[in-house]
Amino acid sequence: MKHFTHELEHIEQWGHLRKDLFRNEEPSIKLIGLTMPTEEMISQGITTETLPAYTARQSHESEGTYEDDLRLNKKLISWGHQTCLEAVQFVYYVTGVSKSLAGQWTRHRIGVGWTFRSTRYVKANKNTFVYPALEYMDSEEKVKAVYRAYEREHRHAMDVYEELQTLGVRNQELRRLMPVGWSTAAYVYVNARSLRHFFGLRLEKSAEWEIRRLAYLMFNDVVSIAPSLFEDLVEDDLVEER
């Protein structure tokens, strides 16, 4: 089974140029919570990954082994019977994503929720920025020039922010200065069924680069935890290979 390391490498081809940019922040995800069966269920061999198939057996009052449930997971997905995937919930802490990405991400409303860092109550003096990947550009000199331009605007935004802050302007007004490239952080709560929907849209080659990068990071993590729930997204060539 393939992960999407090669796709991330393509998006990150200019990553080395961003390291020393003004307040640059790269994306990061950390799993902090995961649905676990009760001790009673664990003693019967049920795991996080087999929980969907185990609960789906209620419809026919059938029984099966651990290996049977892994196979049933895949069958249920192929049949389109994916309600049982809602049994598995992931909780991630995500940092280094832009307000622009947040605007796209929050369109995925069913089976997913967020707690974002507040721009009304949290001062932004130490805030960071997400610089574009520019993966479509092939000239390093042009990329450097673009990044220098972004740096100028980011520094200017921070200067104006601090100027108005000194004059007594409140956070709820100061946040109007925030460009969509300002970095934010969030806890995200999402079940396996909704993750599949997210991946189905955002792993596509046509998806915007930043949310596609986040989808790669999350996919590579969840597929290592519960492969039978996600690996078909590679096997079915849902993502176009480069």
N, C-alpha and C positions, 0 to 999 in steps of 0.2 A: 504494500500500500504506500502511495506517495503522499508526502506532505508538500506544502507549497513553498519550500525554501527557495527554489529557483525563481518563483514569482517575486518574493520579497527582495531577492538580490537585485532584480531588475528595477524595482521601484526605488531601491536604496542605492542606486549606482552613484549618486552624488552625495550620499550621506557623509562621506569624509569631509566634504566642503562645508557642511553645516555645523560641525562640531564646535567651532570657535565663534559662531555668529552670535550677535547680541541676544542674550537670554533665550537661546534655542532650547527646545525641549522635544525629545523624541518620544513616540508612544510606548507605553508599557501596560501590560495586563498582569493581574495577579488573582488567582482563584482563592477566594477566602471562605466559600461555603459551597456545599454540595449535598443533595438529598442522599440520606443513608437509610437503609431499612432498619427496623427495630432489631434489638438483640434476638428476639424470637425468630424473626425472619432470617437473620444472618445465620442462625444455628441450623436453619433448613437449607442453607446454600444459596439464599437470595442475595444478590449484590445490587449496587447502584445500577449497573448496566443491564441486569436481567429483570429489574423491577417492572419495566413496561410490559414485557412478554408475560411475566408472572401474573400481573393484574389482568391482562387481556384474556387469559385462560378462563376467567369467570364466565365469559359468554358461552363456552361449551362445557364448562366444568371439567376441563381436561387437566392432565398433569404432565410434567416433563422434567428432565434433568437440566443442569446448568447449560450444557451444550445445546440441548433442545431449545432452551429459551433464547440463546444467542441466535440460533437459526430462525426462530419464530420472530425475533425482532426484525430481521431482514425481510421476512415474508410479509409482515404487517406493513412495513414501509412500502414494499413493492405493490401491495394491494391498495395502498392509500388509506389504510386504517391507522391513523397516527394520533388519535386522541390519547392513547395510552402513553405516548411519549411525554405528555404533560406531567407524568409522575416524577420526572427527573428535573430538578431545578438547580441551576448554577448561579452563584453569586460572585461577580468579579469586581475588583477595584481597577479602574482604568484611568490612566493619567496620560498627559501629553497628547491630547486630542483637541482640535480647535472647536470654537463655537460654530463654525461652518459645518463641521462634521456633526455636531450635536443637533443642528437643525434637520439634517437628513435622518439621523439615527432615530430621533423621536417620532418619525412617521411610522415606525414599526411598533404599533400600539398594543396589539393583542398578545398576551402572554409574556410581556416584558415591561419592566418599570425601572426608573432611575432615581437616584438622589444625586443631583449635581451640586457642585460648590456654588454657593450663593454669590452673585455679583452685587447684591444689594447690601449684604451684611459683612462681607469679607473685603477688606481693602486690597487693592490690586497693585500696590507699590512694588511688590516683588513678583508680579505675574510674569509669565514666560510666553513665548510665541512658538507657533508651529509654522515652519517654513515649508513652502511647496517642494515636492520631490523633483519636479522638472524632468521627469523620466523620459519625456518626448524630445528633449534637447540633446544634441550630440557634441556640442562645443563646450569644453570646460571653461574657456574664457568668457563665453556668453553667460554661462551659468553663474560664474563668479560675479559678473556685472549685475545680473538680476538679483542675486542675494545681497549685494551692496545696496541696491535700491530699496529692497525690503528692510534692510537694517536701518536706513535713514528714516523711513516712515515709522518704524517701530520705536526708534529713539524719540522721534518727534511726538508720537502718541503719549509716551511716558512723560515727556517734558510738560506737555499741556495738561495731562492728568494731574501731575504734582503741582503745577501752577494753580489750577482751579481748586485743588484740595487745600492749598495754603489760604485761598480766599474764602474758605468755609463752605464750598459746595459739597453736598452730601453724596455718599456712595451711590444712592439710587439715581442721581443725575449724572455722576461721573461715569457710570457704566455706559452711557450713551457714546462715550469716546472709544469704546472698545471695538477695534476692528475684528472681523470674523476670524482672523488668524490668531487671536489671543487664545492661549491654552486654557483648558479647563480639566477638571477631574470629576469622576462620578463612580458611584456604586451602581451596578446594573444587576437586576434580578430577572432571569430569563429561563424558561423551560426548554427542553430539548426540541419540542415541536416548533416553537417559535424561532429557535436558533437555526433549524433547517430552512425555514422560510427566509430568514435573514441571509444565510449563506447562498440560498438559491438566487437571490437578487444581487447581492453585493460581492460575490466571488466572480461574477461575470466580468469578462474583459471590458465591457462597456461601462461598468460602474466607475464612479469618480475615484481617483487614485487613493485619497486618504481613507475613505470608508472601506475601500477594497483592501488596503493594507491592514486595517483593523480586523476585517473579516478573516484574512489569512492568519493573523496572530491568534484569534480566537479559535478558528478551525483547527489549527495545528495543536492547540491545547486540548480541546474537547475530544478530538479523535484519538488522542493518546489515553484518554480516560474511559471512553465508551465507544470503541471503534465500530461496533455493529450498528450503532445509531446514526453514524455519519459517513462511513467510508464509501458508501455507494455514490456520494456526491463527486468523488473522484472517478470511480469505476464507470459511472455513466457519462463521463466526459462533460459534466455540467460546466466545467471550467475549460475554456479553450487553452490548449497548451501553446507555449511560445516555441 
